[in-house]
Amino acid sequence: MPYFDAASSLPLHPVARQALLAALDEGWADPARPHREGRRARMLLDAARETAAEAVGCRPDELVFTSSGTAAVHAGVAGALRGRRRAGRRLLVSAIEHSSVLHAAEAHERAGGEVRELPVDRAGRVSAEEYAAELARGGVALACLQSANHEVGTVQPVAATAAGCAEAGVPLLVDAAQSLPWGPVEDGWSLLTASAHKWGGPSGVGLLAVRKGVRFAAPEPADEREAGRAPGFENIPAIVAAAAALRAVRAEAEAERARLAPLVDRVRTRVPELVPDVEVVGDPAHRLPHLVTFSCLYVDGEALLHALDTEGFAVSSGSSCTSSTLTPSHVLRAMGVLSEGNVRVSLPPGTGEAAVDRFLEVLPGVVERVRGAVTGGSPGAPASPASSGPAAPEGLTVDARGRRCPVPVIELAKAIPGVPVGAVVTVLADDEAAALDIPAWCEMTGHTFEGADGHAYRVRREPGAAPD
């Protein structure tokens, strides 16, 4: 079964497996103890730290291992804010940060701090100038920016943002979980976090690097281990395996980039040709080499993922239809792109052409089946029974309240041919995804989104626009 969800997690790298087994025999003792077994464990831990620091591009004494990437983010954000509390209480984050960063920001806000969430463009890219403008207002204790987005693959302008932070005297924390396996992060960062399961290391190992000179006060509770920044007994076998895997994937990175980037390009090009009403999202040029995301109109995301799984393809999604909270991905929302029927394909190392060709062969039929099951026919059909009101210049009202994504957009698409050009269709929808998907539908089809009043969304039919 082709596993196309590498951005979520990877299986243990063969090198990591070997290192883990060896370290289970040698690295079980307390590395803080002076006896022979403790010294042996300390040597393994120090060697792993040196290996990881080399990959990150920092000094070994600037890097500590944590119990997860999330723990690294929380410790990094809280420690930097605590260490710089005299500088101010403002925290800058981008709107497309990983949820761990946003949760840390929420905790800061609950404690009385101020959080400024910076927007992104439709490709999911932040503006270094926006960061500079916020820094100029003063009172900023910390800025956060991921190196590359976990959902759409867009690479962020870390160097330019870091230069603005340096000029303002503000540290920049970079979440490098997605990009670190592909190479070191651009220079200028002050703190960096990552997670081993993203590169084929064991889960439960994260890393936090804090440059010398950065004011940092470890959050409570603290102890004597890992410079007081990551309390708890070190899982030395897992740490050794994580460092070994990072070194191995870095050695393979250029070959894998050359292999996977053309395959991703093929998916980006072929999916819109093979499947109607699809939007490929993310920056087409400044992106990770192994990841592509697209959204399909009139498709239930959960049904689509299950159908692809039945065909043997493991993918992920940012669609609200697959979320237990029934809310669209905060990344797709910030970008202002379609969220319904969203599919993220992230290719693991070693993926060959045959697997991608098979995916492209299967996808059109899967989307057609899922789309047909949801729409009951063509979305461009006459107005549905859920509609009320005359098909007159005054317009039409579609009542989709109580109905989940993608039904409100489907009802809109069915209704739009029933009104004259220039008339307005009002969609009543209380599903949270409608606030994102209806404007995105208008962007894709050429109709005009005139705004919303509560749960009432107004769309004007335009001449020459696609009827559905």
C-alpha positions as a printed NumPy array, in Angstrom:
array([[  0.   ,   0.   ,   0.   ],
       [  1.585,   3.319,  -1.057],
       [  2.028,   5.517,   1.998],
       [  1.666,   9.135,   0.873],
       [  1.525,  10.782,   4.322],
       [  5.221,  11.392,   4.984],
       [  4.553,  14.906,   6.3  ],
       [  2.719,  13.359,   9.266],
       [  5.215,  10.672,  10.182],
       [  7.678,   8.209,   8.701],
       [  8.545,   4.649,   9.67 ],
       [ 11.867,   4.06 ,  11.373],
       [ 14.769,   4.608,   9.024],
       [ 16.878,   1.413,   8.738],
       [ 19.845,   3.271,  10.211],
       [ 17.68 ,   4.405,  13.134],
       [ 16.539,   0.867,  13.772],
       [ 20.135,  -0.384,  13.938],
       [ 21.181,   2.473,  16.211],
       [ 18.19 ,   1.93 ,  18.482],
       [ 18.902,  -1.764,  18.967],
       [ 22.564,  -1.117,  19.716],
       [ 21.78 ,   1.699,  22.149],
       [ 19.258,  -0.427,  24.038],
       [ 22.177,  -2.533,  25.226],
       [ 24.602,   0.313,  25.872],
       [ 22.512,   3.361,  26.769],
       [ 20.238,   2.248,  29.553],
       [ 22.134,   3.751,  32.51 ],
       [ 21.82 ,   7.23 ,  34.025],
       [ 24.175,   9.526,  32.055],
       [ 24.535,  11.76 ,  35.115],
       [ 26.287,   9.048,  37.114],
       [ 30.112,   8.77 ,  37.231],
       [ 30.303,   4.96 ,  37.092],
       [ 31.299,   3.051,  33.968],
       [ 27.742,   2.358,  32.783],
       [ 26.793,   5.995,  33.341],
       [ 29.866,   7.212,  31.446],
       [ 29.003,   4.912,  28.543],
       [ 25.487,   6.31 ,  28.435],
       [ 26.852,   9.867,  28.612],
       [ 29.167,   9.191,  25.654],
       [ 26.215,   7.993,  23.551],
       [ 24.158,  11.04 ,  24.522],
       [ 26.984,  13.465,  23.786],
       [ 27.692,  11.843,  20.417],
       [ 24.02 ,  12.074,  19.467],
       [ 23.956,  15.73 ,  20.487],
       [ 26.992,  16.489,  18.338],
       [ 25.422,  14.723,  15.354],
       [ 22.135,  16.586,  15.717],
       [ 23.862,  19.937,  16.288],
       [ 25.876,  19.485,  13.104],
       [ 22.668,  18.897,  11.135],
       [ 20.935,  21.881,  12.74 ],
       [ 23.94 ,  24.166,  12.363],
       [ 24.526,  25.062,  15.989],
       [ 26.894,  24.257,  18.829],
       [ 26.272,  21.032,  20.77 ],
       [ 25.844,  22.979,  23.995],
       [ 23.061,  25.002,  22.348],
       [ 20.904,  21.928,  21.69 ],
       [ 18.784,  19.833,  24.051],
       [ 16.547,  16.836,  23.451],
       [ 12.904,  16.949,  24.506],
       [ 10.11 ,  14.397,  24.79 ],
       [  8.49 ,  15.538,  21.509],
       [  8.461,  18.287,  18.928],
       [  5.444,  19.815,  20.667],
       [  7.303,  19.84 ,  23.978],
       [ 10.224,  21.56 ,  22.235],
       [  7.92 ,  24.264,  20.856],
       [  6.216,  24.857,  24.19 ],
       [  9.527,  25.009,  26.055],
       [ 11.063,  27.279,  23.43 ],
       [  8.184,  29.757,  23.299],
       [  7.635,  29.829,  27.063],
       [ 11.359,  30.039,  27.859],
       [ 12.017,  32.887,  25.437],
       [  8.968,  34.849,  26.605],
       [  9.912,  34.338,  30.225],
       [ 13.529,  35.314,  29.616],
       [ 12.528,  38.5  ,  27.787],
       [  9.54 ,  39.582,  29.887],
       [ 11.183,  42.96 ,  30.514],
       [ 11.432,  43.575,  26.769],
       [  7.694,  43.327,  26.287],
       [  4.687,  41.031,  26.262],
       [  3.991,  40.876,  22.538],
       [  4.363,  37.614,  20.595],
       [  4.331,  37.498,  16.79 ],
       [  3.215,  34.347,  14.968],
       [  2.119,  33.631,  11.421],
       [ -1.441,  32.495,  10.793],
       [ -0.226,  29.18 ,   9.345],
       [  2.033,  28.012,  12.183],
       [  1.728,  24.446,  13.446],
       [ -0.973,  24.046,  16.079],
       [  1.671,  23.55 ,  18.786],
       [  2.913,  27.11 ,  18.216],
       [ -0.625,  28.491,  18.178],
       [ -1.454,  26.636,  21.391],
       [  1.634,  28.128,  23.023],
       [  0.48 ,  31.545,  21.819],
       [ -2.968,  30.968,  23.333],
       [ -1.346,  30.109,  26.664],
       [  0.633,  33.354,  26.51 ],
       [ -2.531,  35.301,  25.781],
       [ -4.371,  33.673,  28.692],
       [ -1.497,  34.747,  30.946],
       [ -2.042,  38.37 ,  29.961],
       [  0.272,  38.627,  26.973],
       [ -0.522,  39.99 ,  23.525],
       [ -0.425,  37.853,  20.387],
       [ -0.293,  39.274,  16.871],
       [ -1.159,  36.745,  14.167],
       [  0.302,  37.805,  10.815],
       [ -1.521,  36.992,   7.563],
       [ -0.293,  35.032,   4.556],
       [ -0.985,  35.363,   0.853],
       [ -3.046,  32.906,  -1.18 ],
       [  0.07 ,  30.752,  -1.682],
       [  0.542,  30.452,   2.077],
       [  3.62 ,  32.676,   2.235],
       [  4.187,  35.312,   4.914],
       [  5.631,  38.742,   4.301],
       [  8.917,  39.648,   5.981],
       [  7.825,  43.265,   5.645],
       [  4.726,  42.531,   7.758],
       [  6.964,  41.151,  10.49 ],
       [  9.229,  44.214,  10.253],
       [  6.251,  46.554,  10.573],
       [  5.053,  44.781,  13.719],
       [  8.567,  44.753,  15.168],
       [  8.779,  48.5  ,  14.631],
       [  5.824,  48.995,  16.975],
       [  8.019,  47.776,  19.831],
       [  7.308,  45.636,  22.852],
       [  7.901,  42.356,  21.026],
       [  9.452,  39.624,  23.155],
       [  9.52 ,  36.858,  20.522],
       [  8.663,  36.19 ,  16.89 ],
       [  7.82 ,  32.728,  15.52 ],
       [  7.945,  31.525,  11.917],
       [  7.947,  27.983,  10.587],
       [ 10.551,  27.225,   7.938],
       [  8.054,  25.395,   5.693],
       [  4.356,  24.751,   6.046],
       [  3.231,  21.293,   7.085],
       [ -0.006,  21.301,   5.051],
       [  0.812,  22.957,   1.734],
       [  4.622,  22.822,   1.648],
       [  5.234,  26.54 ,   1.144],
       [  8.747,  27.569,   2.213],
       [  8.853,  30.739,   4.28 ],
       [ 11.272,  33.714,   4.017],
       [ 13.202,  32.861,   7.175],
       [ 16.399,  34.767,   6.324],
       [ 14.585,  38.014,   5.471],
       [ 12.378,  37.764,   8.549],
       [ 15.371,  36.938,  10.752],
       [ 17.221,  39.998,   9.44 ],
       [ 14.327,  42.22 ,  10.518],
       [ 14.218,  40.528,  13.913],
       [ 17.962,  41.006,  14.382],
       [ 17.676,  44.699,  13.551],
       [ 14.914,  45.036,  16.158],
       [ 16.826,  42.962,  18.717],
       [ 14.072,  40.32 ,  18.876],
       [ 14.774,  36.56 ,  18.791],
       [ 13.155,  34.445,  16.065],
       [ 11.943,  30.927,  16.868],
       [ 11.767,  28.664,  13.821],
       [  9.695,  25.485,  13.767],
       [ 11.794,  23.392,  11.378],
       [  9.906,  20.107,  11.752],
       [  9.1  ,  19.793,   8.038],
       [ 12.232,  21.236,   6.47 ],
       [ 15.078,  19.977,   8.662],
       [ 15.359,  16.575,   6.902],
       [ 15.992,  18.441,   3.641],
       [ 18.739,  20.757,   4.863],
       [ 19.71 ,  23.354,   7.459],
       [ 17.452,  26.338,   8.045],
       [ 18.548,  29.698,   6.639],
       [ 20.812,  31.691,   8.926],
       [ 19.567,  34.217,  11.439],
       [ 17.3  ,  32.191,  13.709],
       [ 17.638,  32.366,  17.479],
       [ 15.673,  29.286,  18.559],
       [ 14.811,  26.192,  16.534],
       [ 12.569,  23.193,  17.154],
       [ 12.04 ,  19.886,  15.348],
       [ 10.582,  16.403,  15.809],
       [ 12.344,  13.103,  15.061],
       [  9.349,  11.171,  13.738],
       [  9.244,  13.568,  10.772],
       [ 12.564,  12.2  ,   9.454],
       [ 12.322,   8.535,  10.324],
       [ 13.474,   8.7  ,  13.913],
       [ 11.466,   7.326,  16.836],
       [  8.423,   9.197,  18.042],
       [  8.827,  10.843,  21.427],
       [ 12.051,  12.707,  20.584],
       [ 12.186,  16.402,  19.809],
       [ 14.988,  18.91 ,  19.794],
       [ 15.291,  22.499,  20.915],
       [ 18.228,  24.708,  19.972],
       [ 18.763,  28.047,  21.706],
       [ 21.595,  30.238,  20.437],
       [ 24.094,  31.602,  22.901],
       [ 23.174,  35.133,  23.891],
       [ 19.404,  34.577,  23.693],
       [ 17.734,  35.468,  26.977],
       [ 16.022,  32.255,  28.015],
       [ 14.477,  31.194,  31.324],
       [ 13.354,  27.569,  31.36 ],
       [  9.669,  27.243,  32.205],
       [  8.591,  25.379,  35.324],
       [  8.97 ,  22.643,  36.318],
       [ 12.676,  22.469,  35.638],
       [ 15.388,  20.084,  36.792],
       [ 19.086,  19.534,  36.251],
       [ 18.823,  17.513,  33.03 ],
       [ 19.288,  18.926,  29.525],
       [ 20.525,  22.246,  30.88 ],
       [ 17.278,  22.54 ,  32.828],
       [ 15.308,  23.031,  29.607],
       [ 13.809,  19.532,  29.209],
       [ 13.031,  17.864,  32.524],
       [ 12.992,  14.098,  32.833],
       [ 15.283,  11.137,  32.309],
       [ 16.705,  11.135,  28.786],
       [ 15.549,   8.329,  26.49 ],
       [ 19.061,   7.679,  25.243],
       [ 18.32 ,   4.797,  22.827],
       [ 15.594,   6.838,  21.112],
       [ 17.811,   9.951,  21.049],
       [ 20.686,   8.003,  19.5  ],
       [ 18.337,   6.573,  16.869],
       [ 16.891,  10.02 ,  16.121],
       [ 20.328,  11.541,  15.581],
       [ 21.431,   8.623,  13.411],
       [ 18.289,   8.927,  11.275],
       [ 18.779,  12.682,  10.837],
       [ 22.333,  12.19 ,   9.661],
       [ 21.218,   9.425,   7.274],
       [ 18.35 ,  11.368,   5.675],
       [ 20.561,  14.405,   5.24 ],
       [ 23.064,  12.25 ,   3.347],
       [ 20.21 ,  11.057,   1.113],
       [ 18.444,  14.408,   0.778],
       [ 19.784,  15.562,  -2.581],
       [ 19.094,  12.22 ,  -4.254],
       [ 15.589,  12.117,  -2.804],
       [ 14.923,  15.724,  -3.827],
       [ 15.91 ,  14.846,  -7.397],
       [ 13.609,  11.826,  -7.279],
       [ 10.541,  13.31 ,  -5.59 ],
       [ 10.354,  16.882,  -6.923],
       [  9.533,  15.794, -10.514],
       [  6.903,  13.384,  -9.192],
       [  5.267,  16.172,  -7.185],
       [  5.426,  18.419, -10.26 ],
       [  3.588,  15.7  , -12.176],
       [  0.846,  15.545,  -9.552],
       [  0.516,  19.347,  -9.492],
       [  0.159,  19.427, -13.276],
       [ -1.903,  16.332, -13.942],
       [ -4.533,  16.473, -11.181],
       [ -6.275,  19.628, -12.548],
       [ -6.156,  18.069, -16.027],
       [ -7.651,  14.765, -14.878],
       [-10.189,  15.991, -12.323],
       [-12.565,  18.911, -12.961],
       [-13.144,  21.612, -10.344],
       [ -9.852,  21.168,  -8.5  ],
       [ -7.637,  23.808,  -6.902],
       [ -3.967,  23.013,  -6.285],
       [ -2.814,  25.11 ,  -3.335],
       [  0.549,  26.246,  -1.981],
       [  3.411,  28.134,  -3.576],
       [  4.236,  26.528,  -6.952],
       [  7.947,  27.344,  -6.685],
       [  8.977,  28.   ,  -3.077],
       [  7.925,  24.674,  -1.571],
       [  9.11 ,  21.401,  -0.13 ],
       [ 10.053,  18.843,  -2.783],
       [  7.848,  15.999,  -1.569],
       [  4.494,  17.617,  -0.776],
       [  1.478,  18.746,  -2.804],
       [ -2.031,  19.674,  -1.685],
       [ -5.204,  20.07 ,  -3.715],
       [ -8.902,  20.558,  -2.986],
       [-11.849,  19.148,  -4.929],
       [-15.162,  20.973,  -5.187],
       [-18.369,  19.123,  -4.271],
       [-16.526,  16.352,  -2.438],
       [-16.853,  15.094,   1.125],
       [-13.281,  15.006,   2.396],
       [-13.75 ,  12.095,   4.768],
       [-15.393,   9.977,   2.094],
       [-12.601,  10.848,  -0.334],
       [ -9.862,   9.787,   2.087],
       [-11.661,   6.534,   2.867],
       [-12.13 ,   5.821,  -0.837],
       [ -8.442,   6.42 ,  -1.544],
       [ -7.534,   4.216,   1.404],
       [ -9.71 ,   1.454,  -0.071],
       [ -7.74 ,   1.832,  -3.309],
       [ -4.519,   1.42 ,  -1.319],
       [ -3.366,   5.033,  -0.876],
       [ -2.735,   6.56 ,   2.541],
       [ -3.086,  10.359,   2.323],
       [ -4.166,  13.105,   4.717],
       [ -6.419,  16.147,   4.573],
       [ -7.048,  19.592,   5.991],
       [-10.717,  19.422,   5.091],
       [-13.285,  20.18 ,   7.762],
       [-15.155,  17.111,   6.554],
       [-12.408,  14.931,   8.038],
       [-12.008,  16.869,  11.283],
       [-13.478,  15.851,  14.611],
       [-14.063,  19.563,  15.282],
       [-15.797,  20.033,  11.912],
       [-13.765,  23.192,  11.335],
       [-11.581,  23.726,   8.268],
       [ -7.812,  23.72 ,   8.512],
       [ -6.534,  26.976,   9.988],
       [ -3.857,  26.955,   7.276],
       [ -6.334,  26.762,   4.4  ],
       [ -8.544,  29.334,   6.13 ],
       [ -5.654,  31.771,   6.468],
       [ -4.801,  31.303,   2.791],
       [ -8.402,  31.872,   1.718],
       [ -8.445,  28.741,  -0.456],
       [-10.93 ,  25.932,  -0.835],
       [-10.985,  23.47 ,   2.052],
       [-13.596,  20.943,   0.969],
       [-12.324,  17.7  ,  -0.524],
       [ -8.786,  18.57 ,   0.483],
       [ -6.025,  16.002,  -0.097],
       [ -2.402,  16.299,   1.039],
       [  0.03 ,  14.013,  -0.754],
       [  3.476,  13.832,   0.848],
       [  5.81 ,  11.293,  -0.719],
       [  8.205,   9.309,   1.482],
       [ 11.807,   8.597,   0.46 ],
       [ 12.075,   5.903,  -2.172],
       [  8.732,   6.626,  -3.849],
       [  8.88 ,   5.599,  -7.495],
       [  7.088,   6.686, -10.657],
       [  4.844,   3.626, -10.725],
       [  3.173,   4.486,  -7.412],
       [  2.482,   8.071,  -8.485],
       [  1.214,   6.965, -11.891],
       [ -1.133,   4.518, -10.192],
       [ -2.418,   7.311,  -7.91 ],
       [ -3.125,   9.538, -10.908],
       [ -4.876,   6.642, -12.624],
       [ -7.126,   5.926,  -9.647],
       [ -7.898,   9.473,  -8.476],
       [-10.359,  10.635, -11.199],
       [-12.64 ,   7.655, -10.718],
       [-12.528,   7.958,  -6.939],
       [-13.419,  11.659,  -7.028],
       [-16.223,  11.01 ,  -9.519],
       [-17.753,   8.301,  -7.315],
       [-17.512,  10.358,  -4.132],
       [-18.766,  13.484,  -5.874],
       [-21.704,  11.637,  -7.378],
       [-22.663,  10.157,  -4.02 ],
       [-22.748,  13.619,  -2.444],
       [-24.323,  15.671,  -5.268],
       [-26.691,  13.054,  -6.647],
       [-25.748,  14.288, -10.092],
       [-24.129,  17.301, -11.722],
       [-23.625,  20.344,  -9.484],
       [-24.771,  22.451, -12.428],
       [-28.273,  20.99 , -12.341],
       [-31.327,  23.236, -11.777],
       [-32.   ,  24.644,  -8.353],
       [-32.443,  21.999,  -5.684],
       [-35.521,  21.436,  -3.522],
       [-33.699,  23.171,  -0.661],
       [-34.042,  26.452,  -2.566],
       [-36.895,  28.862,  -2.079],
       [-37.959,  32.041,  -3.818],
       [-38.399,  32.978,  -7.475],
       [-35.746,  32.634, -10.165],
       [-36.037,  36.363, -10.809],
       [-33.672,  39.359, -10.927],
       [-34.164,  39.768,  -7.184],
       [-32.342,  36.492,  -6.767],
       [-32.78 ,  33.26 ,  -4.903],
       [-32.302,  32.011,  -1.362],
       [-30.806,  28.595,  -0.646],
       [-31.355,  27.222,   2.843],
       [-28.444,  24.886,   3.732],
       [-28.568,  25.389,   7.484],
       [-27.812,  22.282,   9.475],
       [-25.953,  20.716,   6.559],
       [-22.234,  19.993,   6.563],
       [-19.473,  20.744,   4.09 ],
       [-19.575,  20.367,   1.108],
       [-23.39 ,  20.553,   0.851],
       [-23.744,  24.389,   1.114],
       [-21.412,  24.87 ,  -1.86 ],
       [-23.155,  22.115,  -3.808],
       [-26.522,  23.792,  -3.217],
       [-25.065,  27.112,  -4.35 ],
       [-23.705,  25.539,  -7.534],
       [-27.082,  23.979,  -8.284],
       [-28.885,  27.262,  -7.692],
       [-26.695,  29.671,  -9.648],
       [-27.94 ,  28.64 , -13.12 ],
       [-31.489,  29.374, -11.952],
       [-30.954,  33.125, -11.654],
       [-30.217,  35.722, -14.335],
       [-26.814,  37.298, -14.75 ],
       [-26.453,  40.031, -12.133],
       [-28.877,  38.44 ,  -9.696],
       [-27.802,  37.356,  -6.229],
       [-28.047,  33.922,  -4.656],
       [-28.128,  34.036,  -0.856],
       [-26.943,  30.88 ,   0.879],
       [-28.015,  30.321,   4.462],
       [-25.369,  28.068,   6.031],
       [-24.252,  27.564,   9.627],
       [-21.419,  25.129,   8.839],
       [-18.161,  26.903,   9.697],
       [-16.468,  25.779,   6.477],
       [-18.969,  27.779,   4.411],
       [-17.223,  31.01 ,   5.417],
       [-14.12 ,  29.747,   3.624],
       [-15.508,  27.563,   0.856],
       [-18.158,  29.879,  -0.593],
       [-15.668,  32.741,  -1.268],
       [-13.183,  30.154,  -2.594],
       [-15.872,  28.749,  -4.91 ],
       [-16.479,  32.244,  -6.255],
       [-12.739,  32.699,  -6.842],
       [-12.616,  29.428,  -8.804],
       [-15.776,  29.941, -10.885],
       [-15.659,  33.695, -11.586],
       [-18.797,  34.709,  -9.694],
       [-18.672,  37.568,  -7.177],
       [-18.803,  37.048,  -3.444],
       [-20.585,  40.106,  -2.106],
       [-20.1  ,  39.356,   1.568],
       [-21.874,  37.736,   4.462],
       [-24.308,  38.827,   7.126],
       [-24.031,  36.283,   9.888],
       [-24.839,  32.94 ,   8.277],
       [-26.184,  34.5  ,   5.054],
       [-23.668,  34.466,   2.18 ],
       [-24.413,  36.545,  -0.943],
       [-23.095,  35.562,  -4.391],
       [-23.787,  37.532,  -7.571],
       [-23.912,  35.65 , -10.873],
       [-21.455,  37.106, -13.389],
       [-21.613,  36.976, -17.19 ],
       [-19.252,  34.48 , -18.706],
       [-18.57 ,  32.796, -15.371],
       [-18.746,  29.055, -15.077],
       [-22.381,  28.072, -14.347],
       [-21.258,  25.655, -11.637]])
